[in-house]
């Protein structure tokens, strides 16, 4: 979820579009403009079908974004950090960087998304049905009633239906869907154990995922399912969703177990305090010859006097042609300090790991009283987790 296109920022939350979203956007638009709308309105021109199809697709994904924003805004209001929202092939995901502190917070953050979709669905349906002749004609001649709909009404009814379907689907108690998180909140409140509640919710979520997979495969071989229908495309899509949910449930549980193992472990216990540093005016060739080749380190804090001004990594060096190493200085390739996340020596390692994975970096500077006191590396956290692998595998 870290790749994609940055399209803006809302309420301090970065919005990204994953490359897979482009595929699903094209498929949705193609289905609307090439199949659904022409079947309802055979008299519409190709240009009109395409215009309404693109508009409906954009508004649908706008609705998905509103769904995720609702999660994120409530999470931020409850003190949970939210760095980004990513739209991708299955809809959207809010990058809430910490597990909720209580069952109540979990419940509120989870329930607001489906409620947003249901409210949007009701609003779109109201707009679509605003034409008073629709209700009268639908009783005697439903096909004619649909054919007489205006482009706005047709698009609104589609968006209303799809948002309600989205809201209902997310209420399925399959962790980590919103419904699964609501179930986990209830189990958490009853057991007073986030790990146990997550394990039970994960089992239920994986069971539902396998139902999706088996049903999808059956649809491929001719099974007709109410609402979902049948056919190869629908079957493969449902099985793919089940596969995704099964993996997501397992990963979510593992994340909770990792945070449980790291609970109470401070950064100063795992950080490297003797990490070598470099100066911003070092040549890249000097960095390579004297530091990268002479140690097992792959990243180096850059200090100007005692002030941290950035970090330079092996990946930064690889971006520079070998012929330019003798003419390029570290300050030109490093990541500046103002673009780095930092932690303190007394911070929890679990919070530090969330920052490391959220930025997709391999290390994070440890700062105390404005001075660098060490580096916390992802591989040192992984080594700690391996030493406690018995707790990771324990149910």
PAVOFI-518524 format. One record per residue (C-alpha): residue number from 1; residue in one letter; z, y, x negated. Coordinates in nm, 2 decimals, decimal comma, m for minus. Layout:
{num=NUM | residu=A | z=Z | y=Y | x=X}
...
This chain:
{num=1 | residu=X | z=0,00 | y=0,00 | x=0,00}
{num=2 | residu=X | z=0,00 | y=0,23 | x=m0,30}
{num=3 | residu=X | z=m0,37 | y=0,28 | x=m0,32}
{num=4 | residu=X | z=m0,57 | y=0,50 | x=m0,09}
{num=5 | residu=X | z=m0,66 | y=0,85 | x=m0,01}
{num=6 | residu=X | z=m0,40 | y=1,13 | x=0,02}
{num=7 | residu=X | z=m0,50 | y=1,32 | x=0,33}
{num=8 | residu=X | z=m0,21 | y=1,56 | x=0,37}
{num=9 | residu=X | z=0,16 | y=1,61 | x=0,43}
{num=10 | residu=X | z=0,36 | y=1,64 | x=0,76}
{num=11 | residu=X | z=0,73 | y=1,72 | x=0,76}
{num=12 | residu=X | z=0,74 | y=1,66 | x=0,39}
{num=13 | residu=X | z=0,60 | y=1,31 | x=0,43}
{num=14 | residu=X | z=0,28 | y=1,23 | x=0,24}
{num=15 | residu=X | z=0,00 | y=1,07 | x=0,46}
{num=16 | residu=X | z=m0,23 | y=0,82 | x=0,29}
{num=17 | residu=X | z=m0,53 | y=0,63 | x=0,42}
{num=18 | residu=X | z=m0,57 | y=0,29 | x=0,26}
{num=19 | residu=X | z=m0,93 | y=0,18 | x=0,19}
{num=20 | residu=X | z=m0,90 | y=m0,10 | x=0,44}
{num=21 | residu=X | z=m0,85 | y=0,16 | x=0,71}
{num=22 | residu=X | z=m1,21 | y=0,27 | x=0,66}
{num=23 | residu=X | z=m1,33 | y=m0,08 | x=0,75}
{num=24 | residu=X | z=m1,12 | y=m0,11 | x=1,07}
{num=25 | residu=X | z=m1,22 | y=0,25 | x=1,17}
{num=26 | residu=X | z=m1,59 | y=0,15 | x=1,14}
{num=27 | residu=X | z=m1,53 | y=m0,17 | x=1,34}
{num=28 | residu=X | z=m1,34 | y=0,00 | x=1,62}
{num=29 | residu=X | z=m1,60 | y=0,28 | x=1,64}
{num=30 | residu=X | z=m1,88 | y=0,02 | x=1,64}
{num=31 | residu=X | z=m1,72 | y=m0,18 | x=1,92}
{num=32 | residu=X | z=m1,66 | y=0,12 | x=2,13}
{num=33 | residu=X | z=m1,99 | y=0,30 | x=2,08}
{num=34 | residu=X | z=m2,20 | y=m0,02 | x=2,07}
{num=35 | residu=X | z=m2,04 | y=m0,25 | x=2,33}
{num=36 | residu=X | z=m1,76 | y=m0,12 | x=2,54}
{num=37 | residu=X | z=m1,88 | y=0,23 | x=2,65}
{num=38 | residu=X | z=m2,25 | y=0,12 | x=2,70}
{num=39 | residu=X | z=m2,13 | y=m0,16 | x=2,93}
{num=40 | residu=X | z=m1,94 | y=0,09 | x=3,14}
{num=41 | residu=X | z=m2,19 | y=0,37 | x=3,12}
{num=42 | residu=X | z=m2,54 | y=0,23 | x=3,07}
{num=43 | residu=X | z=m2,68 | y=0,58 | x=3,14}
{num=44 | residu=X | z=m2,51 | y=0,73 | x=2,84}
{num=45 | residu=X | z=m2,72 | y=0,82 | x=2,54}
{num=46 | residu=X | z=m2,66 | y=0,67 | x=2,20}
{num=47 | residu=X | z=m2,55 | y=1,01 | x=2,07}
{num=48 | residu=X | z=m2,29 | y=1,04 | x=2,35}
{num=49 | residu=X | z=m2,16 | y=0,68 | x=2,30}
{num=50 | residu=X | z=m2,13 | y=0,75 | x=1,93}
{num=51 | residu=X | z=m1,95 | y=1,09 | x=1,98}
{num=52 | residu=X | z=m1,70 | y=0,95 | x=2,22}
{num=53 | residu=X | z=m1,66 | y=0,63 | x=2,01}
{num=54 | residu=X | z=m1,57 | y=0,83 | x=1,70}
{num=55 | residu=X | z=m1,35 | y=1,07 | x=1,89}
{num=56 | residu=X | z=m1,16 | y=0,78 | x=2,05}
{num=57 | residu=X | z=m1,12 | y=0,60 | x=1,72}
{num=58 | residu=X | z=m0,98 | y=0,92 | x=1,55}
{num=59 | residu=X | z=m0,74 | y=0,98 | x=1,84}
{num=60 | residu=X | z=m0,63 | y=0,61 | x=1,84}
{num=61 | residu=X | z=m0,54 | y=0,63 | x=1,47}
{num=62 | residu=X | z=m0,38 | y=0,97 | x=1,54}
{num=63 | residu=X | z=m0,16 | y=0,78 | x=1,79}
{num=64 | residu=X | z=m0,08 | y=0,52 | x=1,52}
{num=65 | residu=X | z=0,02 | y=0,81 | x=1,29}
{num=66 | residu=X | z=0,24 | y=0,96 | x=1,56}
{num=67 | residu=X | z=0,40 | y=0,62 | x=1,61}
{num=68 | residu=X | z=0,48 | y=0,60 | x=1,23}
{num=69 | residu=X | z=0,59 | y=0,97 | x=1,22}
{num=70 | residu=X | z=0,84 | y=0,90 | x=1,49}
{num=71 | residu=X | z=0,99 | y=0,63 | x=1,28}
{num=72 | residu=X | z=0,99 | y=0,85 | x=0,97}
{num=73 | residu=X | z=1,14 | y=1,16 | x=1,13}
{num=74 | residu=X | z=1,43 | y=0,97 | x=1,29}
{num=75 | residu=X | z=1,48 | y=0,79 | x=0,96}
{num=76 | residu=X | z=1,50 | y=1,12 | x=0,77}
{num=77 | residu=X | z=1,73 | y=1,27 | x=1,02}
{num=78 | residu=X | z=1,97 | y=0,97 | x=0,96}
{num=79 | residu=X | z=1,96 | y=1,03 | x=0,58}
{num=80 | residu=X | z=1,70 | y=0,77 | x=0,49}
{num=81 | residu=X | z=1,44 | y=0,88 | x=0,23}
{num=82 | residu=X | z=1,08 | y=0,85 | x=0,35}
{num=83 | residu=X | z=0,81 | y=0,92 | x=0,09}
{num=84 | residu=X | z=0,49 | y=0,83 | x=0,26}
{num=85 | residu=X | z=0,30 | y=0,69 | x=0,56}
{num=86 | residu=X | z=0,00 | y=0,47 | x=0,50}
{num=87 | residu=X | z=m0,27 | y=0,39 | x=0,76}
{num=88 | residu=X | z=m0,43 | y=0,06 | x=0,68}
{num=89 | residu=X | z=m0,62 | y=m0,23 | x=0,84}
{num=90 | residu=X | z=m0,33 | y=m0,34 | x=1,06}
{num=91 | residu=X | z=m0,23 | y=0,01 | x=1,18}
{num=92 | residu=X | z=0,03 | y=0,20 | x=0,98}
{num=93 | residu=X | z=0,35 | y=0,16 | x=0,78}
{num=94 | residu=X | z=0,63 | y=0,40 | x=0,70}
{num=95 | residu=X | z=0,76 | y=0,38 | x=0,35}
{num=96 | residu=X | z=1,13 | y=0,40 | x=0,43}
{num=97 | residu=X | z=1,28 | y=0,35 | x=0,09}
{num=98 | residu=X | z=1,63 | y=0,22 | x=0,19}
{num=99 | residu=X | z=1,77 | y=m0,03 | x=0,44}
{num=100 | residu=X | z=1,95 | y=0,15 | x=0,72}
{num=101 | residu=X | z=2,33 | y=0,20 | x=0,67}
{num=102 | residu=X | z=2,42 | y=0,07 | x=1,02}
{num=103 | residu=X | z=2,29 | y=m0,13 | x=1,31}
{num=104 | residu=X | z=2,28 | y=0,19 | x=1,52}
{num=105 | residu=X | z=2,05 | y=0,36 | x=1,27}
{num=106 | residu=X | z=1,83 | y=0,05 | x=1,25}
{num=107 | residu=X | z=1,80 | y=0,04 | x=1,63}
{num=108 | residu=X | z=1,71 | y=0,41 | x=1,67}
{num=109 | residu=X | z=1,46 | y=0,41 | x=1,39}
{num=110 | residu=X | z=1,29 | y=0,09 | x=1,53}
{num=111 | residu=X | z=1,29 | y=0,18 | x=1,90}
{num=112 | residu=X | z=1,14 | y=0,53 | x=1,87}
{num=113 | residu=X | z=0,80 | y=0,40 | x=1,75}
{num=114 | residu=X | z=0,72 | y=0,18 | x=2,05}
{num=115 | residu=X | z=0,86 | y=0,45 | x=2,28}
{num=116 | residu=X | z=0,62 | y=0,70 | x=2,13}
{num=117 | residu=X | z=0,33 | y=0,47 | x=2,19}
{num=118 | residu=X | z=0,43 | y=0,41 | x=2,55}
{num=119 | residu=X | z=0,47 | y=0,78 | x=2,62}
{num=120 | residu=X | z=0,13 | y=0,86 | x=2,46}
{num=121 | residu=X | z=m0,02 | y=0,57 | x=2,66}
{num=122 | residu=X | z=0,13 | y=0,71 | x=2,99}
{num=123 | residu=X | z=0,00 | y=1,06 | x=2,90}
{num=124 | residu=X | z=m0,35 | y=0,94 | x=2,83}
{num=125 | residu=X | z=m0,36 | y=0,74 | x=3,15}
{num=126 | residu=X | z=m0,25 | y=1,04 | x=3,35}
{num=127 | residu=X | z=m0,53 | y=1,25 | x=3,20}
{num=128 | residu=X | z=m0,78 | y=0,97 | x=3,26}
{num=129 | residu=X | z=m0,68 | y=0,93 | x=3,62}
{num=130 | residu=X | z=m0,67 | y=1,30 | x=3,70}
{num=131 | residu=X | z=m1,00 | y=1,26 | x=3,89}
{num=132 | residu=X | z=m0,88 | y=1,20 | x=4,24}
{num=133 | residu=X | z=m1,20 | y=1,01 | x=4,34}
{num=134 | residu=X | z=m1,12 | y=0,73 | x=4,09}
{num=135 | residu=X | z=m0,84 | y=0,58 | x=4,29}
{num=136 | residu=X | z=m1,03 | y=0,58 | x=4,62}
{num=137 | residu=X | z=m1,35 | y=0,43 | x=4,47}
{num=138 | residu=X | z=m1,16 | y=0,17 | x=4,26}
{num=139 | residu=X | z=m1,04 | y=0,00 | x=4,58}
{num=140 | residu=X | z=m1,39 | y=m0,05 | x=4,73}
{num=141 | residu=X | z=m1,62 | y=m0,05 | x=4,43}
{num=142 | residu=X | z=m1,44 | y=m0,07 | x=4,10}
{num=143 | residu=X | z=m1,76 | y=m0,10 | x=3,89}
{num=144 | residu=X | z=m1,90 | y=0,21 | x=4,05}
{num=145 | residu=X | z=m1,57 | y=0,39 | x=4,00}
{num=146 | residu=X | z=m1,57 | y=0,32 | x=3,63}
{num=147 | residu=X | z=m1,94 | y=0,42 | x=3,60}
{num=148 | residu=X | z=m1,86 | y=0,76 | x=3,76}
{num=149 | residu=X | z=m1,59 | y=0,84 | x=3,50}
{num=150 | residu=X | z=m1,65 | y=1,14 | x=3,28}
{num=151 | residu=X | z=m1,65 | y=1,10 | x=2,90}
{num=152 | residu=X | z=m1,30 | y=1,25 | x=2,88}
{num=153 | residu=X | z=m1,17 | y=1,02 | x=3,15}
{num=154 | residu=X | z=m1,32 | y=0,71 | x=2,99}
{num=155 | residu=X | z=m1,18 | y=0,79 | x=2,65}
{num=156 | residu=X | z=m0,84 | y=0,88 | x=2,79}
{num=157 | residu=X | z=m0,81 | y=0,56 | x=2,99}
{num=158 | residu=X | z=m0,91 | y=0,36 | x=2,68}
{num=159 | residu=X | z=m0,65 | y=0,54 | x=2,47}
{num=160 | residu=X | z=m0,39 | y=0,50 | x=2,74}
{num=161 | residu=X | z=m0,44 | y=0,13 | x=2,76}
{num=162 | residu=X | z=m0,45 | y=0,07 | x=2,38}
{num=163 | residu=X | z=m0,14 | y=0,28 | x=2,32}
{num=164 | residu=X | z=0,06 | y=0,08 | x=2,58}
{num=165 | residu=X | z=m0,07 | y=m0,24 | x=2,43}
{num=166 | residu=X | z=0,04 | y=m0,11 | x=2,09}
{num=167 | residu=X | z=0,38 | y=m0,03 | x=2,22}
{num=168 | residu=X | z=0,43 | y=m0,36 | x=2,39}
{num=169 | residu=X | z=0,29 | y=m0,56 | x=2,09}
{num=170 | residu=X | z=0,54 | y=m0,38 | x=1,86}
{num=171 | residu=X | z=0,83 | y=m0,49 | x=2,08}
{num=172 | residu=X | z=0,75 | y=m0,86 | x=2,02}
{num=173 | residu=X | z=1,07 | y=m0,98 | x=1,84}
{num=174 | residu=X | z=0,88 | y=m1,08 | x=1,53}
{num=175 | residu=X | z=1,04 | y=m0,93 | x=1,22}
{num=176 | residu=X | z=0,93 | y=m0,70 | x=1,06}
{num=177 | residu=X | z=0,77 | y=m0,56 | x=1,38}
{num=178 | residu=X | z=0,97 | y=m0,30 | x=1,56}
{num=179 | residu=X | z=1,09 | y=m0,56 | x=1,81}
{num=180 | residu=X | z=1,20 | y=m0,78 | x=1,52}
{num=181 | residu=X | z=1,40 | y=m0,49 | x=1,38}
{num=182 | residu=X | z=1,56 | y=m0,42 | x=1,72}
{num=183 | residu=X | z=1,66 | y=m0,79 | x=1,72}
{num=184 | residu=X | z=1,79 | y=m0,76 | x=1,37}
{num=185 | residu=X | z=2,00 | y=m0,45 | x=1,47}
{num=186 | residu=X | z=2,15 | y=m0,65 | x=1,76}
{num=187 | residu=X | z=2,22 | y=m0,95 | x=1,53}
{num=188 | residu=X | z=2,36 | y=m0,72 | x=1,26}
{num=189 | residu=X | z=2,60 | y=m0,56 | x=1,51}
{num=190 | residu=X | z=2,71 | y=m0,91 | x=1,63}
{num=191 | residu=X | z=2,75 | y=m1,07 | x=1,29}
{num=192 | residu=X | z=2,84 | y=m0,76 | x=1,08}
{num=193 | residu=X | z=2,61 | y=m0,90 | x=0,81}
{num=194 | residu=X | z=2,28 | y=m0,74 | x=0,73}
{num=195 | residu=X | z=2,17 | y=m1,04 | x=0,52}
{num=196 | residu=X | z=2,25 | y=m1,30 | x=0,79}
{num=197 | residu=X | z=2,09 | y=m1,09 | x=1,06}
{num=198 | residu=X | z=1,78 | y=m1,05 | x=0,84}
{num=199 | residu=X | z=1,76 | y=m1,42 | x=0,77}
{num=200 | residu=X | z=1,78 | y=m1,50 | x=1,14}
{num=201 | residu=X | z=1,53 | y=m1,23 | x=1,24}
{num=202 | residu=X | z=1,30 | y=m1,36 | x=0,96}
{num=203 | residu=X | z=1,31 | y=m1,71 | x=1,09}
{num=204 | residu=X | z=1,22 | y=m1,59 | x=1,44}
{num=205 | residu=X | z=0,95 | y=m1,36 | x=1,30}
{num=206 | residu=X | z=0,80 | y=m1,65 | x=1,10}
{num=207 | residu=X | z=0,80 | y=m1,87 | x=1,41}
{num=208 | residu=X | z=0,61 | y=m1,61 | x=1,61}
{num=209 | residu=X | z=0,37 | y=m1,56 | x=1,32}
{num=210 | residu=X | z=0,29 | y=m1,93 | x=1,32}
{num=211 | residu=X | z=0,24 | y=m1,92 | x=1,69}
{num=212 | residu=X | z=m0,02 | y=m1,65 | x=1,63}
{num=213 | residu=X | z=m0,18 | y=m1,85 | x=1,35}
{num=214 | residu=X | z=m0,20 | y=m2,18 | x=1,56}
{num=215 | residu=X | z=m0,32 | y=m1,99 | x=1,87}
{num=216 | residu=X | z=m0,58 | y=m1,80 | x=1,67}
{num=217 | residu=X | z=m0,72 | y=m2,12 | x=1,52}
{num=218 | residu=X | z=m0,72 | y=m2,28 | x=1,86}
{num=219 | residu=X | z=m0,92 | y=m1,99 | x=2,00}
{num=220 | residu=X | z=m1,18 | y=m2,04 | x=1,73}
{num=221 | residu=X | z=m1,23 | y=m2,40 | x=1,87}
{num=222 | residu=X | z=m1,26 | y=m2,28 | x=2,23}
{num=223 | residu=X | z=m0,92 | y=m2,21 | x=2,37}
{num=224 | residu=X | z=m0,91 | y=m1,92 | x=2,62}
{num=225 | residu=X | z=m0,59 | y=m1,72 | x=2,61}
{num=226 | residu=X | z=m0,50 | y=m1,47 | x=2,89}
{num=227 | residu=X | z=m0,56 | y=m1,11 | x=2,79}
{num=228 | residu=X | z=m0,67 | y=m1,21 | x=2,44}
{num=229 | residu=X | z=m0,96 | y=m1,42 | x=2,56}
{num=230 | residu=X | z=m1,12 | y=m1,65 | x=2,30}
{num=231 | residu=X | z=m1,40 | y=m1,68 | x=2,05}
{num=232 | residu=X | z=m1,43 | y=m1,70 | x=1,67}
{num=233 | residu=X | z=m1,37 | y=m1,33 | x=1,60}
{num=234 | residu=X | z=m1,06 | y=m1,29 | x=1,82}
{num=235 | residu=X | z=m0,92 | y=m1,61 | x=1,69}
{num=236 | residu=X | z=m0,96 | y=m1,53 | x=1,33}
{num=237 | residu=X | z=m0,82 | y=m1,18 | x=1,38}
{num=238 | residu=X | z=m0,51 | y=m1,32 | x=1,56}
{num=239 | residu=X | z=m0,46 | y=m1,59 | x=1,29}
{num=240 | residu=X | z=m0,49 | y=m1,31 | x=1,02}
{num=241 | residu=X | z=m0,23 | y=m1,10 | x=1,20}
{num=242 | residu=X | z=0,00 | y=m1,41 | x=1,20}
{num=243 | residu=X | z=m0,05 | y=m1,47 | x=0,83}
{num=244 | residu=X | z=0,03 | y=m1,10 | x=0,76}
{num=245 | residu=X | z=0,35 | y=m1,11 | x=0,97}
{num=246 | residu=X | z=0,46 | y=m1,43 | x=0,80}
{num=247 | residu=X | z=0,42 | y=m1,28 | x=0,45}
{num=248 | residu=X | z=0,58 | y=m0,95 | x=0,56}
{num=249 | residu=X | z=0,88 | y=m1,13 | x=0,71}
{num=250 | residu=X | z=0,94 | y=m1,32 | x=0,39}
{num=251 | residu=X | z=0,90 | y=m1,01 | x=0,17}
{num=252 | residu=X | z=1,14 | y=m0,81 | x=0,39}
{num=253 | residu=X | z=1,41 | y=m1,08 | x=0,37}
{num=254 | residu=X | z=1,37 | y=m1,10 | x=m0,01}
{num=255 | residu=X | z=1,41 | y=m0,72 | x=m0,04}
{num=256 | residu=X | z=1,74 | y=m0,74 | x=0,15}
{num=257 | residu=X | z=1,86 | y=m1,02 | x=m0,07}
{num=258 | residu=X | z=1,76 | y=m0,83 | x=m0,38}
{num=259 | residu=X | z=1,95 | y=m0,52 | x=m0,26}
{num=260 | residu=X | z=2,25 | y=m0,75 | x=m0,19}
{num=261 | residu=X | z=2,24 | y=m0,89 | x=m0,54}
{num=262 | residu=X | z=2,22 | y=m0,54 | x=m0,69}
{num=263 | residu=X | z=2,49 | y=m0,40 | x=m0,47}
{num=264 | residu=X | z=2,77 | y=m0,24 | x=m0,68}
{num=265 | residu=X | z=2,57 | y=m0,25 | x=m1,00}
{num=266 | residu=X | z=2,54 | y=0,09 | x=m1,17}
{num=267 | residu=X | z=2,24 | y=0,21 | x=m1,36}
{num=268 | residu=X | z=2,44 | y=0,25 | x=m1,69}
{num=269 | residu=X | z=2,50 | y=m0,13 | x=m1,69}
{num=270 | residu=X | z=2,13 | y=m0,21 | x=m1,71}
{num=271 | residu=X | z=1,97 | y=0,10 | x=m1,87}
{num=272 | residu=X | z=1,85 | y=0,12 | x=m2,23}
{num=273 | residu=X | z=2,05 | y=0,40 | x=m2,41}
{num=274 | residu=X | z=1,89 | y=0,35 | x=m2,75}
{num=275 | residu=X | z=1,53 | y=0,40 | x=m2,64}
{num=276 | residu=X | z=1,31 | y=0,58 | x=m2,89}
{num=277 | residu=X | z=1,18 | y=0,93 | x=m2,80}
{num=278 | residu=X | z=0,88 | y=1,12 | x=m2,91}
{num=279 | residu=X | z=0,79 | y=1,49 | x=m2,94}
{num=280 | residu=X | z=0,52 | y=1,66 | x=m2,73}
{num=281 | residu=X | z=0,32 | y=1,77 | x=m3,03}
{num=282 | residu=X | z=0,28 | y=1,42 | x=m3,17}
{num=283 | residu=X | z=m0,07 | y=1,30 | x=m3,20}
{num=284 | residu=X | z=m0,17 | y=1,00 | x=m2,99}
{num=285 | residu=X | z=m0,26 | y=0,81 | x=m3,31}
{num=286 | residu=X | z=0,10 | y=0,87 | x=m3,45}
{num=287 | residu=X | z=0,24 | y=0,75 | x=m3,12}
{num=288 | residu=X | z=0,04 | y=0,43 | x=m3,14}
{num=289 | residu=X | z=0,10 | y=0,36 | x=m3,51}
{num=290 | residu=X | z=0,47 | y=0,45 | x=m3,54}
{num=291 | residu=X | z=0,60 | y=0,36 | x=m3,19}
{num=292 | residu=X | z=0,38 | y=0,14 | x=m2,98}
{num=293 | residu=X | z=0,29 | y=m0,09 | x=m3,27}
{num=294 | residu=X | z=0,64 | y=m0,09 | x=m3,41}
{num=295 | residu=X | z=0,85 | y=m0,17 | x=m3,10}
{num=296 | residu=X | z=0,83 | y=m0,37 | x=m2,78}
{num=297 | residu=X | z=0,86 | y=m0,05 | x=m2,58}
{num=298 | residu=X | z=0,57 | y=0,05 | x=m2,36}
{num=299 | residu=X | z=0,70 | y=0,40 | x=m2,25}
{num=300 | residu=X | z=0,87 | y=0,68 | x=m2,44}
{num=301 | residu=X | z=1,06 | y=0,99 | x=m2,31}
{num=302 | residu=X | z=0,91 | y=1,31 | x=m2,45}
{num=303 | residu=X | z=1,18 | y=1,55 | x=m2,57}
{num=304 | residu=X | z=1,14 | y=1,92 | x=m2,67}
{num=305 | residu=X | z=1,47 | y=1,96 | x=m2,85}
{num=306 | residu=X | z=1,72 | y=1,80 | x=m2,61}
{num=307 | residu=X | z=1,52 | y=1,87 | x=m2,30}
{num=308 | residu=X | z=1,32 | y=1,60 | x=m2,13}
{num=309 | residu=X | z=0,96 | y=1,73 | x=m2,08}
{num=310 | residu=X | z=0,79 | y=1,41 | x=m1,98}
{num=311 | residu=X | z=0,72 | y=1,04 | x=m2,03}
{num=312 | residu=X | z=0,42 | y=0,89 | x=m2,21}
{num=313 | residu=X | z=0,32 | y=0,53 | x=m2,16}
{num=314 | residu=X | z=0,08 | y=0,27 | x=m2,29}
{num=315 | residu=X | z=m0,12 | y=0,32 | x=m1,97}
{num=316 | residu=X | z=m0,16 | y=0,69 | x=m2,06}
{num=317 | residu=X | z=m0,29 | y=0,60 | x=m2,41}
{num=318 | residu=X | z=m0,54 | y=0,36 | x=m2,27}
{num=319 | residu=X | z=m0,70 | y=0,64 | x=m2,07}
{num=320 | residu=X | z=m0,80 | y=0,81 | x=m2,40}
{num=321 | residu=X | z=m1,10 | y=0,69 | x=m2,61}
{num=322 | residu=X | z=m0,99 | y=0,56 | x=m2,95}
{num=323 | residu=X | z=m1,21 | y=0,82 | x=m3,11}
{num=324 | residu=X | z=m0,99 | y=1,10 | x=m2,96}
{num=325 | residu=X | z=m0,65 | y=0,97 | x=m3,07}
{num=326 | residu=X | z=m0,65 | y=1,19 | x=m3,38}
{num=327 | residu=X | z=m0,73 | y=1,51 | x=m3,18}
{num=328 | residu=X | z=m0,51 | y=1,45 | x=m2,87}
{num=329 | residu=X | z=m0,14 | y=1,53 | x=m2,85}
{num=330 | residu=X | z=0,12 | y=1,36 | x=m2,64}
{num=331 | residu=X | z=0,17 | y=1,66 | x=m2,42}
{num=332 | residu=X | z=m0,19 | y=1,63 | x=m2,30}
{num=333 | residu=X | z=m0,15 | y=1,28 | x=m2,17}
{num=334 | residu=X | z=0,21 | y=1,25 | x=m2,07}
{num=335 | residu=X | z=0,35 | y=1,27 | x=m1,71}
{num=336 | residu=X | z=0,54 | y=1,60 | x=m1,69}
{num=337 | residu=X | z=0,91 | y=1,60 | x=m1,61}
{num=338 | residu=X | z=0,87 | y=1,78 | x=m1,28}
{num=339 | residu=X | z=0,66 | y=1,49 | x=m1,16}
{num=340 | residu=X | z=0,92 | y=1,23 | x=m1,25}
{num=341 | residu=X | z=1,19 | y=1,07 | x=m1,04}
{num=342 | residu=X | z=1,52 | y=1,05 | x=m1,22}
{num=343 | residu=X | z=1,85 | y=0,87 | x=m1,17}
{num=344 | residu=X | z=2,21 | y=0,92 | x=m1,29}
{num=345 | residu=X | z=2,41 | y=0,66 | x=m1,49}
{num=346 | residu=X | z=2,65 | y=0,61 | x=m1,19}
{num=347 | residu=X | z=2,37 | y=0,56 | x=m0,93}
{num=348 | residu=X | z=2,31 | y=0,22 | x=m0,78}
{num=349 | residu=X | z=2,05 | y=0,01 | x=m0,94}
{num=350 | residu=X | z=1,92 | y=m0,08 | x=m0,59}
{num=351 | residu=X | z=1,84 | y=0,29 | x=m0,52}
{num=352 | residu=X | z=1,68 | y=0,32 | x=m0,87}
{num=353 | residu=X | z=1,46 | y=0,02 | x=m0,80}
{num=354 | residu=X | z=1,34 | y=0,17 | x=m0,47}
{num=355 | residu=X | z=1,23 | y=0,48 | x=m0,67}
{num=356 | residu=X | z=1,06 | y=0,27 | x=m0,93}
{num=357 | residu=X | z=0,87 | y=0,06 | x=m0,68}
{num=358 | residu=X | z=0,80 | y=0,36 | x=m0,46}
{num=359 | residu=X | z=0,63 | y=0,54 | x=m0,75}
{num=360 | residu=X | z=0,48 | y=0,21 | x=m0,88}
{num=361 | residu=X | z=0,61 | y=0,29 | x=m1,23}
{num=362 | residu=X | z=0,78 | y=0,06 | x=m1,48}
{num=363 | residu=X | z=1,07 | y=0,28 | x=m1,58}
{num=364 | residu=X | z=1,28 | y=0,58 | x=m1,47}
{num=365 | residu=X | z=1,47 | y=0,83 | x=m1,69}
{num=366 | residu=X | z=1,85 | y=0,84 | x=m1,66}
{num=367 | residu=X | z=1,99 | y=1,19 | x=m1,67}
{num=368 | residu=X | z=2,35 | y=1,32 | x=m1,70}
{num=369 | residu=X | z=2,44 | y=1,68 | x=m1,71}
{num=370 | residu=X | z=2,08 | y=1,77 | x=m1,77}
{num=371 | residu=X | z=2,04 | y=1,55 | x=m2,08}
{num=372 | residu=X | z=1,86 | y=1,22 | x=m2,12}
{num=373 | residu=X | z=2,10 | y=0,93 | x=m2,17}
{num=374 | residu=X | z=1,87 | y=0,64 | x=m2,13}
{num=375 | residu=X | z=1,58 | y=0,46 | x=m1,95}
{num=376 | residu=X | z=1,61 | y=0,21 | x=m1,68}
{num=377 | residu=X | z=1,32 | y=m0,03 | x=m1,70}
{num=378 | residu=X | z=1,19 | y=m0,25 | x=m1,42}
{num=379 | residu=X | z=1,18 | y=m0,55 | x=m1,65}
{num=380 | residu=X | z=1,56 | y=m0,51 | x=m1,72}
{num=381 | residu=X | z=1,62 | y=m0,52 | x=m1,35}
{num=382 | residu=X | z=1,41 | y=m0,83 | x=m1,31}
{num=383 | residu=X | z=1,60 | y=m1,00 | x=m1,60}
{num=384 | residu=X | z=1,92 | y=m0,92 | x=m1,41}
{num=385 | residu=X | z=1,78 | y=m1,07 | x=m1,09}
{num=386 | residu=X | z=1,67 | y=m1,39 | x=m1,28}
{num=387 | residu=X | z=2,02 | y=m1,43 | x=m1,42}
{num=388 | residu=X | z=2,14 | y=m1,43 | x=m1,06}
{num=389 | residu=X | z=1,86 | y=m1,64 | x=m0,92}
{num=390 | residu=X | z=2,12 | y=m1,87 | x=m0,75}
{num=391 | residu=X | z=2,21 | y=m1,59 | x=m0,52}
{num=392 | residu=X | z=1,85 | y=m1,51 | x=m0,46}
{num=393 | residu=X | z=1,77 | y=m1,86 | x=m0,35}
{num=394 | residu=X | z=2,09 | y=m1,91 | x=m0,15}
{num=395 | residu=X | z=2,06 | y=m1,89 | x=0,22}
